Amino acid sequence: MHTAAPPPDDVTRLLQAHGARVASPVGTDGSWWVARPTQGEDGPWLEVLVADVPVDGSLAARAGVLTGLDHPHLARVLAVDPLGPGRVALVCEHVPGPTLAAVRAARPPLADGEVVTVAVPVAQALAVLHAAGLAHGAVGADRVVVRPGGVPVLVDLRGALRGVGTATGDVHRLVAALLGLMPPLDAHLAAGLEDAVRLRDALEALLRGRATPDDVVEAVFAVASPEPVQVPEADELAGAQVALETGRSGVPRSTVPPPPPRRARREPRRRRWWPAVVAAAVLMLGGGAALTVRLLPDLPADAATPSAVASPSATAPGVGPGAGDDRAALADEHDPAAAAAALTRLRAAALAAADAAGVAVIEVAGSPALAADEALVGGLAGARSEGLTVDVTTVTATGTAPDGDVTVEVTSTMSAHVRVAPTGERTDVPATAARTVELVLRWTPAGWRVWDVREPGGATP
């Protein structure tokens, strides 16, 4: 953990004038702080955000609009104070709680009902901004805080103060953020959850035009009902905060007081908060007993480096390597790309057989991937897929976190197939276009294992 630098003198003086002093920083760029009351503990907590923006007549107009806005899902701007030439501070109410980015980093993807619970209030907050002639300009999972009780609040209005962004851009960024909180498309289709794809389809359709906040509200309510957002326990959020502070998932948000540090590699205890029935589990590849997986043979042969694509030597044309070869690949600490390809095949085979033990062997205990896949295995019992093939076309390691976890992007396609329910009912499932997901791999004493499966790039549009 780094030691936070003290705030600049002009920020300290500004907070003193508001009867507050810095309690903790937000993020790592030295421009956002949480402040506590100077006298006693009963006064209001504040946040001060510094923006680089010319001080002119248009700024004064935007500042006047911002300080006049009052909406339960929009951070309340109490004052806009100039600090010096080109530097202005927004003094806002403190919104306690983790960001959606931290929530997602500490748990599996959100179920459709949870996405509705996030989407509607944030869209309504954007509608208020847009009606006032402003745009947020930086909507994302790292700019939505979940208050105690599960209430989402849109924070960081510096973009609105600067006058950047557009209303359509705000909506598109919100939709992209929501999609980043959801399971990959393959999760819905391969698990036979075709109805759940309707929410993803509705959101993706909004990206193809000049959508409004009201369009978002109408689209999500048309296909799903809201349900409470399940927020992880404090210690697991603290671990997510550590990851965020090191730049893995976005801008972190400090709680007040800041949570105690913990070792990022510690495996958390089994989550008590995760519901027994998961509406949309994480699944990159899966299906029934007839599933086959093959790695395409036309891949580059330079997979020795961590950033390379998986080597063609890992497989013969048209067939996947044996389980023994795949398990051997997991033991090479220097080739996470090959391990990701092997884990993909092993994970698909375990899910195809509804084998909970097989999933547990290749995923980290207590991980988001295991929590989601264990729930999925229970739902797949007795079901199978006929004629399903999954082609893995590229496997590329994209980064290594300070704690040693490696992110690997895996691109694959799923063939058309028939889903056969335990009752014998048959459902045609269409083929999917090439789809990329991001595996988070963790090196363990037993070799590489899966920690998480998520959309590449998170909520960034």
URCORNOR-V336196 format. One record per pair of residues at least 24 apart in sequence whose ideal C-beta (glycine too) atoms are under 8 Angstrom apart, sorted by sequence separation. I is the first residue (numbers start at 1). J is the second residue. D is the distance in whole Angstrom. If there is no record, write none. Layout:
# URCORNOR-V336196
i = <I;I>
j = <J;J>
d = <D;D>
This chain:
# URCORNOR-V336196
i = <19;66;135;136;179;199;235;238;294;314;321;390;391;411;5;20;63;135;137;178;179;198;199;234;239;294;295;320;351;389;390;411;412;2;7;20;118;134;198;294;295;323;347;351;354;388;389;410;55;137;138;235;239;293;310;311;314;350;354;388;409;410;18;47;125;126;137;175;292;306;309;310;314;354;387;389;409;410;59;125;134;135;136;175;239;306;308;351;354;387;388;409;410;55;121;122;135;304;306;307;310;387;408;409;15;55;121;129;135;139;175;176;304;306;310;386;387;407;408;46;54;121;122;135;137;175;236;303;330;352;385;386;407;15;50;53;55;117;137;140;144;235;352;385;407;408;14;52;53;118;135;136;139;172;303;385;386;406;407;52;53;117;135;138;139;171;172;236;303;385;405;406;51;140;141;175;383;384;405;406;11;50;51;104;130;140;383;405;406;50;51;139;233;383;404;11;50;51;101;141;172;174;232;233;382;383;404;49;101;130;141;171;233;382;398;48;49;100;101;126;129;171;175;232;381;388;393;48;99;100;168;171;174;231;348;48;49;99;103;168;170;230;47;48;99;100;126;171;230;385;46;47;99;100;126;167;171;230;46;47;99;100;295;405;46;47;98;99;345;409;45;46;47;73;97;98;123;126;344;44;45;72;73;96;97;44;95;97;295;45;73;74;96;97;123;293;341;344;73;95;96;100;122;293;71;71;74;341;74;119;293;340;97;293;71;291;338;340;95;291;337;398;35;69;119;285;337;34;69;95;118;284;291;337;18;286;287;291;336;285;286;290;69;92;115;118;284;285;289;68;287;288;289;92;286;287;115;285;286;344;14;65;90;114;115;65;66;90;283;340;344;14;65;341;75;112;336;340;90;110;337;369;11;62;109;110;336;10;18;88;109;10;109;14;108;367;104;10;14;100;104;152;11;73;75;109;150;364;72;73;74;75;150;73;74;75;77;364;370;72;73;75;80;100;150;369;372;75;130;310;367;369;74;116;130;146;196;367;368;369;112;115;196;310;367;368;369;127;146;309;310;364;367;368;127;193;282;309;363;364;112;126;127;193;282;309;362;363;364;308;362;363;124;283;307;308;123;191;282;283;286;307;66;123;281;282;306;307;188;191;281;288;123;124;187;190;283;66;123;187;278;281;282;286;290;291;299;306;66;187;190;191;271;281;288;289;290;294;296;299;344;120;187;190;270;288;289;290;292;293;294;295;296;343;119;120;183;186;187;190;267;269;274;278;287;288;290;291;292;293;294;295;296;62;63;119;182;183;184;186;267;268;277;278;281;287;288;290;291;292;294;343;62;183;184;186;267;276;291;293;340;120;183;184;186;267;271;288;306;62;119;120;270;274;278;287;340;59;142;339;287;347;59;116;53;58;115;116;285;336;343;120;343;49;51;142;285;343;47;49;53;116;142;143;145;339;340;49;53;115;116;117;141;142;339;51;116;117;140;142;333;51;112;113;116;117;118;142;112;113;114;117;336;113;114;113;114;333;114;333;111;114;330;331;330;330;110;330;327;107;32;107;103;106;284;285;290;103;284;103;107;285;106;287;106;288;288;98;106;103;106;102;105;103;264;102;105;264;265;98;102;105;264;265;98;102;98;101;105;105;99;104;102;101;101;101;102;99;101;102;99;99;248;284;99;98;246;284;97;246;98;246;97;243;96;96;243;190;242;94;107;111;107;108;113;107;111;112;111;112;111;284;108;110;282;283;109;282;282;108;109;108;265;191;191;192;183;191;192;190;190;250;249;250;45;28;28;34;36;34;28;27;28;190;26;27;189;26;27;186;26;192;26;186;25;192;24;24;23;24;194;23;24;192;194;192;189;1;189;2;189;1;186;185;186;185;184;186;184;1;108;107;108;106;108;109;107;108;184;184;184;182;180;180;179;180;180;181;180;179;180;178;177;176;176;177;176;173;172;141;142;141;140;140;140;108;109;104;104;101;101;100>
j = <43;90;159;160;203;223;259;262;318;338;345;414;415;435;30;45;88;160;162;203;204;223;224;259;264;319;320;345;376;414;415;436;437;28;33;46;144;160;224;320;321;349;373;377;380;414;415;436;82;164;165;262;266;320;337;338;341;377;381;415;436;437;46;75;153;154;165;203;320;334;337;338;342;382;415;417;437;438;88;154;163;164;165;204;268;335;337;380;383;416;417;438;439;85;151;152;165;334;336;337;340;417;438;439;46;86;152;160;166;170;206;207;335;337;341;417;418;438;439;78;86;153;154;167;169;207;268;335;362;384;417;418;439;48;83;86;88;150;170;173;177;268;385;418;440;441;48;86;87;152;169;170;173;206;337;419;420;440;441;87;88;152;170;173;174;206;207;271;338;420;440;441;87;176;177;211;419;420;441;442;48;87;88;141;167;177;420;442;443;88;89;177;271;421;442;50;89;90;140;180;211;213;271;272;421;422;443;89;141;170;181;211;273;422;438;89;90;141;142;167;170;212;216;273;422;429;434;90;141;142;210;213;216;273;390;91;92;142;146;211;213;273;91;92;143;144;170;215;274;429;91;92;144;145;171;212;216;275;92;93;145;146;341;451;93;94;145;146;392;456;93;94;95;121;145;146;171;174;392;93;94;121;122;145;146;94;145;147;345;96;124;125;147;148;174;344;392;395;125;147;148;152;174;345;124;125;128;395;129;174;348;395;153;349;128;348;395;397;153;349;395;456;94;128;178;344;396;94;129;155;178;344;351;397;79;347;348;352;397;347;348;352;132;155;178;181;347;348;352;132;351;352;353;157;351;352;181;351;352;410;81;132;157;181;182;133;134;158;351;408;412;83;134;410;145;182;406;410;161;181;408;440;83;134;181;182;408;83;91;161;182;84;183;89;183;442;180;87;91;177;181;229;89;151;153;187;228;442;151;152;153;154;229;153;154;155;157;444;450;153;154;156;161;181;231;450;453;157;212;392;449;451;157;199;213;229;279;450;451;452;196;199;280;394;451;452;453;212;231;394;395;449;452;453;213;279;368;395;449;450;199;213;214;280;369;396;449;450;451;396;450;451;213;372;396;397;213;281;372;373;376;397;157;214;372;373;397;398;280;283;373;380;216;217;280;283;376;160;217;281;372;375;376;380;384;385;393;400;161;282;285;286;366;376;383;384;385;389;391;394;439;216;283;286;366;384;385;386;388;389;390;391;392;439;216;217;280;283;284;287;364;366;371;375;384;385;387;388;389;390;391;392;393;160;161;217;280;281;282;284;365;366;375;376;379;385;386;388;389;390;392;441;161;282;283;285;366;375;390;392;439;220;283;284;286;367;371;388;406;163;220;221;371;375;379;388;441;161;244;441;390;450;163;220;158;163;220;221;390;441;448;226;449;156;158;249;392;450;155;157;161;224;250;251;253;447;448;158;162;224;225;226;250;251;448;161;226;227;250;252;443;162;223;224;227;228;229;253;224;225;226;229;448;226;227;227;228;447;229;448;227;230;446;447;447;448;229;449;447;230;156;232;229;232;410;412;417;231;412;232;236;414;236;417;237;419;420;231;239;237;240;237;240;240;401;240;243;402;403;237;241;244;403;404;240;244;241;244;248;249;244;249;249;249;250;251;252;250;252;253;251;252;401;437;253;253;401;439;253;402;255;403;255;401;255;256;403;351;403;256;271;275;273;274;279;274;278;279;279;280;280;453;278;280;452;453;280;453;454;281;282;282;442;376;379;380;372;380;383;385;388;458;458;459;256;245;247;254;256;256;251;251;252;414;251;252;414;252;253;412;253;419;254;414;254;421;254;256;256;257;427;257;258;427;429;429;429;242;430;245;432;245;432;432;435;435;435;437;437;261;368;368;369;368;371;372;371;372;453;454;455;455;454;455;455;457;458;459;459;459;460;459;459;459;460;461;461;461;461;458;459;459;459;460;461;452;454;454;458;458;459;459>
d = <7;8;7;6;6;5;8;6;6;6;7;5;8;7;6;8;8;6;7;6;7;4;5;6;6;6;6;5;7;8;7;4;8;8;6;5;7;4;8;5;8;7;8;7;5;7;4;7;5;4;7;6;7;5;5;6;6;8;5;6;5;6;6;8;8;7;3;5;7;7;7;5;7;8;7;8;7;8;7;4;8;7;6;8;7;7;6;7;8;7;4;5;6;8;7;6;4;8;6;8;7;4;7;8;7;7;5;6;5;5;5;7;7;7;4;6;6;5;5;7;6;8;5;6;7;6;5;7;8;8;5;4;7;6;7;7;7;7;7;6;7;7;7;7;6;6;7;6;8;5;7;5;4;8;6;6;6;8;8;6;5;7;5;8;5;7;6;7;6;7;6;5;8;8;5;7;7;5;7;8;6;6;5;6;5;5;7;5;8;7;8;6;7;6;7;7;5;7;7;6;7;8;6;7;8;6;6;7;4;7;6;5;6;3;7;5;5;4;4;8;8;6;7;6;8;8;7;7;7;7;5;6;7;7;6;5;7;5;6;7;8;5;8;8;7;5;5;7;7;8;6;5;6;8;7;7;6;6;7;7;6;6;6;6;7;5;7;7;8;5;8;6;7;4;5;6;8;7;6;7;4;8;6;8;5;7;5;5;8;8;6;4;7;6;7;7;6;8;4;6;7;7;6;5;7;6;6;5;7;7;5;5;8;7;5;6;8;7;5;7;5;8;8;6;6;6;6;6;7;6;7;7;8;5;7;8;7;4;5;7;6;8;6;8;5;7;7;4;6;8;7;6;7;7;4;5;6;7;6;6;6;5;6;8;6;7;7;6;7;4;8;7;6;8;8;8;4;6;6;5;6;8;7;7;6;6;6;5;6;7;5;6;4;6;8;8;8;8;7;7;6;8;7;7;6;8;5;5;7;6;7;7;5;5;5;4;6;7;8;8;6;7;7;7;7;5;8;6;8;8;8;6;8;8;7;6;7;7;7;5;6;7;5;8;5;5;5;8;6;5;4;5;6;8;4;8;7;6;6;7;5;5;7;6;6;6;6;5;5;8;6;8;7;7;7;8;4;6;4;7;7;5;6;8;4;7;5;8;6;6;7;7;4;7;6;6;6;6;5;6;6;5;8;7;6;6;8;7;6;6;7;6;7;4;6;4;6;7;6;7;8;8;4;4;6;3;8;5;7;7;8;8;7;7;6;5;5;6;7;5;6;6;5;4;8;4;6;5;5;5;6;5;5;7;6;7;7;7;8;6;6;5;7;7;7;4;7;6;8;8;8;7;6;5;8;7;5;8;7;7;5;7;7;6;8;8;6;7;7;6;5;7;8;8;8;4;6;7;8;6;8;7;8;5;8;7;7;7;5;5;7;7;8;6;4;8;8;6;8;8;6;5;4;8;6;7;8;6;5;7;7;4;7;4;4;6;4;6;7;8;6;6;8;6;8;7;7;8;4;6;8;5;6;6;6;3;7;8;5;8;7;7;8;5;4;5;7;8;8;7;8;5;7;4;7;6;8;6;7;7;7;7;4;7;5;7;7;7;7;7;4;6;4;8;8;5;6;7;5;5;6;6;4;7;7;6;8;6;8;5;8;8;8;5;4;7;7;7;8;7;7;7;5;5;5;6;6;7;8;5;7;8;7;7;7;6;7;8;8;7;7;8;8;7;7;7;7;6;4;6;5;5;7;8;8;8;7;5;8;7;6;5;8;6;7;8;8;7;6;8;8;7;6;8;6;6;7;6;7;5;8;4;8;6;7;6;7;7;8;7;5;5;6;6;7;7;4;6;6;7;7;7;5;7;7;7;6;7;8;8;6;7;7;6;6;6;6;7;5;5;4;6;8;8;6;7;8;4;7;8;6;8;8;5;7;7;5;7;4;8;8;8;4;6;7;8;4;5;6;7;8;4;5;7;8;8;7;8;8;7;7;8>
